[in-house]
Structure formats: structure tokens, C-alpha cells
Amino acid sequence: LANTNVTIVAPALDVNGTLQADAEGGVLNQGHPWKIRTFYLKEIPAYMHKNWGISPKIRRIGVGVSMGASGLASTAFATGYYSDILLLSGLYNFTTPIIGRTTALSMASLSGSVPLYMSEKSWAANDPANPQNLQKLKNMHVTMQAATGVMNPVTGEINPLDPINTIARFTTGKVLEIGAAVAAHTFLASVNLYAPQYAKNVSLYQKLLGTHSWQNWRSSLYDDGMLVAFLQKAGIDASHVVKINT
């Protein structure tokens, strides 16, 4: 995208310690709040304004992965600040029992990340699948991706030279991805039930193979053409998108 006016910011955050679901912060990490909404609405726009002169008033598109996608979805639906959002394995819903339990089980399998406390009351108002929040789809496009949790050897998820991460993808990565898939389909069902007039603004890429891993997301973005389709839907020239083999 070097020849476009698109700026990409890719933050990363380690997950350590006890996680606690919270409406405004998204999650609490060892008692210290991750203020996800503040991060998406204030910190990233301020950073982009300071470094590239991009006005914080511009309505943005966003791409989120895993918990970052969950925070992005909550922020987008609650505030309307983000117009087009791409959620990679991350539309978790802490207010729906089956999804909450699946998420809790998957989080519990992470080393040092138990237990997960879910505040259903606080999340309900921020849940993208809340019928009231679905009305935001009038001015928003949502693209979701989820796989089945079955490992994909073609994308490198099975790597004999990396046994530790391969086992992690087979265990934790499988359960996390199942939770993401259930959540994505539940969200789509909610859209069709409560806001069918906006169903055209929601796309779901359901992959047959793939765990909760970078191999899965990279394959979805480039091999499956998700990134190009997402940018085109957002009105952005995607002809400069290329896949770089690493």
C-alpha cells in the first residue's frame, strides 16, 4: 500500500495473568485495566496524528485479531467511530452462555491466564449482537473470519521443526478458534433475525481448516483474498496489495 494514502498501525499486547471481562476496559490484566475503548478512540488516533498528521476526526476502518478484534467490534458498535471493520477470529461474545463457556475454557487453557471472569451485565450493552447495537450496521460494514480449529498443514500450522507452537495450535489454538467460529455464526444469526435489512453489510469467511494462529490469519488475508475484498468494500484501491513470501 506504499502508493496509497493508507496508513497501517499494528499494535501488539502480551496476554499474561488473570483476565477479567469488563465493559469499558475490555479485559483486566492482573488487576490493571486495558482500556481498549480509550486505546481505539484516543490513543491510536493521537499517535497517527502526531506521526503522520492524520486528523483524529477521520472516521476509520479497523482490523483486529483475537481479543483485539473483540475490543474493536465493541468500540465500533458502541461509538460508530469505525466504519468498516475486519475481525479475524475475534468476535467473542461474553453474554451468550455457549460462547462465554467456550471462551472461558479456551482462556483457561492459556498458561497463567485463569480464571476468566465474565461480567454479563456490563458486556450486554457493548455486545455487537445486541439488537439495539445492530442498528449501527446501517452505516457500517463488518467482515468476519473464522476457521474450524482443525489444523491446516498447507499454511504451516503443523511444523515438525517447531513442536512447542505446533502443540499450542493443536490445543489452545483449536479451542480458541472454535469459540470464534461459534461467535461469528451467532452474530450472523442475530443480524438475520433482528436487522435483516442490514445483512448485506456483513460478510463471514468460514474456513474449513485453521486454528487460532498467524498462519490462519495470513492465509485468510492474502491467499483467500480477504484483505483485497475488505479494502475494496471500504472504497480503497487494493491494487497495491501483494503477498510477500517469508
C-alpha positions as CSV (number, residue, x, y, z in Angstrom):
1,L,0.0,0.0,0.0
2,A,3.0,2.3,-0.4
3,N,1.4,4.2,-3.2
4,T,-1.9,4.9,-1.4
5,N,-2.9,7.1,1.5
6,V,-3.4,4.1,3.7
7,T,-1.6,4.1,7.0
8,I,-1.3,0.8,8.9
9,V,-0.7,0.7,12.7
10,A,-0.2,-2.8,14.1
11,P,0.0,-2.8,17.9
12,A,0.7,-5.9,19.9
13,L,0.0,-6.8,23.5
14,D,1.1,-9.9,25.5
15,V,-1.6,-11.8,27.5
16,N,-0.4,-12.6,31.0
17,G,-2.0,-13.2,34.3
18,T,-5.7,-13.3,35.2
19,L,-8.1,-11.9,32.7
20,Q,-11.4,-10.3,33.7
21,A,-14.0,-9.2,31.2
22,D,-15.1,-5.6,31.6
23,A,-17.3,-3.4,29.5
24,E,-15.2,-0.3,29.2
25,G,-11.8,-1.8,29.5
26,G,-12.5,-4.9,27.5
27,V,-10.3,-7.0,29.9
28,L,-8.4,-6.5,33.0
29,N,-4.9,-7.9,33.2
30,Q,-3.6,-8.7,36.7
31,G,-5.8,-6.0,38.1
32,H,-4.5,-3.4,35.7
33,P,-7.2,-2.3,33.2
34,W,-6.6,-2.5,29.5
35,K,-8.7,0.5,28.4
36,I,-9.5,-0.9,25.0
37,R,-12.0,1.8,24.1
38,T,-9.7,4.6,25.1
39,F,-7.0,2.8,23.0
40,Y,-9.0,2.7,19.9
41,L,-10.7,6.1,20.2
42,K,-8.0,8.2,21.6
43,E,-4.5,6.7,21.7
44,I,-4.2,5.3,18.2
45,P,-5.8,8.4,16.6
46,A,-3.5,10.6,18.6
47,Y,-0.5,8.5,17.6
48,M,-1.4,8.7,13.9
49,H,-2.0,12.5,14.2
50,K,1.4,13.1,15.9
51,N,3.4,10.9,13.5
52,W,1.6,11.4,10.2
53,G,-0.7,14.4,10.6
54,I,-3.8,12.4,10.1
55,S,-6.8,14.1,11.6
56,P,-8.3,12.3,14.6
57,K,-11.7,13.3,13.3
58,I,-11.5,11.0,10.3
59,R,-13.8,8.0,10.5
60,R,-11.7,4.9,10.3
61,I,-11.5,1.4,9.1
62,G,-10.0,-1.2,11.5
63,V,-8.6,-4.7,11.5
64,G,-8.5,-6.7,14.7
65,V,-7.2,-10.1,15.7
66,S,-8.5,-12.3,18.5
67,M,-9.2,-10.2,21.7
68,G,-8.1,-7.1,19.7
69,A,-10.9,-7.8,17.3
70,S,-13.4,-8.2,20.1
71,G,-12.4,-4.8,21.5
72,L,-12.6,-3.3,18.1
73,A,-16.1,-4.7,17.5
74,S,-17.3,-3.4,20.9
75,T,-15.8,0.0,20.2
76,A,-17.2,0.2,16.7
77,F,-20.7,-0.7,17.6
78,A,-20.8,1.4,20.8
79,T,-19.4,4.6,19.3
80,G,-19.7,4.4,15.5
81,Y,-16.2,5.7,15.1
82,Y,-15.1,2.9,12.9
83,S,-17.0,2.4,9.7
84,D,-15.5,-0.8,8.1
85,I,-14.1,-3.4,10.4
86,L,-12.4,-6.7,9.7
87,L,-12.4,-9.2,12.6
88,L,-10.1,-12.1,12.5
89,S,-11.2,-14.8,14.9
90,G,-12.3,-12.4,17.5
91,L,-16.0,-11.6,17.7
92,Y,-16.2,-13.1,21.1
93,N,-19.5,-12.6,23.0
94,F,-19.3,-12.8,26.7
95,T,-23.0,-12.6,27.2
96,T,-24.1,-15.7,25.4
97,P,-23.7,-18.8,27.5
98,I,-22.3,-21.2,25.0
99,I,-19.9,-18.7,23.6
100,G,-18.9,-17.5,27.1
101,R,-18.2,-21.0,28.2
102,T,-16.2,-21.9,25.1
103,T,-14.2,-18.7,25.6
104,A,-13.7,-19.4,29.2
105,L,-12.4,-22.9,28.5
106,S,-10.1,-21.6,25.8
107,M,-8.8,-18.8,28.0
108,A,-8.3,-21.3,30.9
109,S,-6.0,-23.3,28.7
110,L,-3.6,-20.4,28.3
111,S,-0.7,-20.7,30.7
112,G,-1.1,-18.4,33.7
113,S,-4.4,-17.0,32.4
114,V,-7.0,-18.5,34.7
115,P,-9.7,-17.8,35.7
116,L,-11.7,-15.7,33.3
117,Y,-14.4,-13.7,35.0
118,M,-17.3,-12.6,32.8
119,S,-19.4,-9.7,33.7
120,E,-22.5,-10.4,31.6
121,K,-24.4,-7.2,32.7
122,S,-21.5,-4.9,31.7
123,W,-20.9,-6.6,28.4
124,A,-24.5,-6.7,27.3
125,A,-24.7,-3.0,26.4
126,N,-21.5,-3.3,24.4
127,D,-22.2,-6.6,22.7
128,P,-22.3,-6.2,18.9
129,A,-25.0,-8.8,18.7
130,N,-27.3,-6.7,21.0
131,P,-30.4,-6.0,18.8
132,Q,-30.1,-2.3,19.6
133,N,-26.4,-2.2,18.5
134,L,-27.2,-4.0,15.3
135,Q,-28.8,-0.8,14.1
136,K,-25.3,0.6,13.7
137,L,-24.9,-1.7,10.7
138,K,-26.8,0.9,8.7
139,N,-23.5,2.9,8.4
140,M,-21.0,0.1,9.0
141,H,-19.6,-2.9,7.1
142,V,-18.4,-5.9,9.1
143,T,-16.2,-8.6,7.7
144,M,-15.6,-11.6,9.9
145,Q,-13.3,-14.6,9.6
146,A,-13.3,-17.9,11.5
147,A,-12.0,-21.4,11.0
148,T,-12.9,-24.7,12.5
149,G,-10.0,-25.3,14.8
150,V,-8.7,-28.2,12.6
151,M,-5.0,-27.7,11.8
152,N,-4.1,-26.8,8.3
153,P,-0.8,-28.3,7.2
154,V,-0.7,-26.3,4.0
155,T,-0.3,-23.0,5.8
156,G,2.4,-24.3,8.1
157,E,0.3,-24.8,11.3
158,I,1.9,-28.3,11.5
159,N,5.6,-27.7,11.7
160,P,7.9,-30.6,12.9
161,L,10.7,-28.1,13.4
162,D,8.5,-26.1,15.9
163,P,6.9,-28.7,18.1
164,I,6.0,-26.4,21.0
165,N,4.0,-23.9,18.9
166,T,2.5,-26.8,16.9
167,I,1.2,-28.4,20.1
168,A,-0.1,-25.0,21.2
169,R,-2.0,-24.6,18.0
170,F,-3.4,-28.1,18.3
171,T,-4.7,-27.5,21.9
172,T,-5.3,-23.8,22.8
173,G,-5.4,-22.7,19.2
174,K,-8.1,-25.2,18.4
175,V,-10.4,-24.3,21.3
176,L,-10.0,-20.5,20.8
177,E,-10.9,-20.9,17.1
178,I,-14.0,-23.0,17.8
179,G,-15.1,-20.2,20.1
180,A,-14.5,-17.6,17.5
181,A,-16.4,-19.6,14.9
182,V,-19.4,-20.1,17.2
183,A,-19.4,-16.4,18.0
184,A,-19.2,-15.4,14.3
185,H,-22.1,-17.6,13.3
186,T,-24.2,-16.5,16.3
187,F,-23.6,-12.8,15.4
188,L,-24.7,-13.5,11.8
189,A,-27.8,-15.2,13.0
190,S,-28.6,-12.2,15.2
191,V,-28.2,-9.9,12.2
192,N,-30.6,-12.0,10.1
193,L,-33.1,-12.1,13.0
194,Y,-33.0,-8.6,14.3
195,A,-31.6,-6.5,11.5
196,P,-32.1,-8.4,8.2
197,Q,-32.2,-5.1,6.3
198,Y,-28.5,-4.7,7.0
199,A,-27.4,-8.3,6.4
200,K,-25.8,-7.2,3.2
201,N,-23.3,-5.2,5.2
202,V,-22.0,-8.3,7.0
203,S,-19.6,-10.9,5.4
204,L,-18.4,-14.1,7.0
205,Y,-15.4,-16.1,5.7
206,Q,-15.7,-19.6,7.2
207,K,-12.5,-21.6,6.6
208,L,-12.6,-25.3,6.6
209,L,-9.2,-25.6,8.2
210,G,-7.3,-23.4,10.6
211,T,-6.5,-22.7,14.2
212,H,-6.2,-19.5,16.3
213,S,-2.8,-18.7,14.7
214,W,-1.0,-16.2,12.5
215,Q,-0.7,-18.9,9.8
216,N,-4.5,-19.0,9.6
217,W,-4.9,-15.2,9.5
218,R,-2.2,-14.7,7.0
219,S,-3.7,-17.3,4.7
220,S,-7.1,-15.7,5.0
221,L,-5.9,-12.2,4.3
222,Y,-3.8,-13.0,1.3
223,D,-4.4,-16.5,-0.1
224,D,-8.2,-16.2,0.3
225,G,-8.3,-12.5,-0.9
226,M,-10.0,-11.2,2.3
227,L,-7.8,-8.1,2.5
228,V,-8.4,-7.0,-1.1
229,A,-12.1,-7.6,-0.8
230,F,-12.3,-5.7,2.5
231,L,-10.4,-2.7,1.2
232,Q,-12.5,-2.6,-1.9
233,K,-15.7,-2.6,0.1
234,A,-14.3,0.3,2.1
235,G,-13.6,2.2,-1.1
236,I,-9.9,1.8,-1.0
237,D,-7.7,1.0,-4.0
238,A,-6.4,-2.5,-3.3
239,S,-4.3,-3.0,-6.5
240,H,-1.2,-2.4,-4.5
241,V,-1.8,-5.3,-2.1
242,V,0.8,-8.0,-2.7
243,K,1.7,-11.2,-0.8
244,I,5.4,-11.4,0.3
245,N,6.6,-14.9,0.9
246,T,8.6,-15.2,4.1
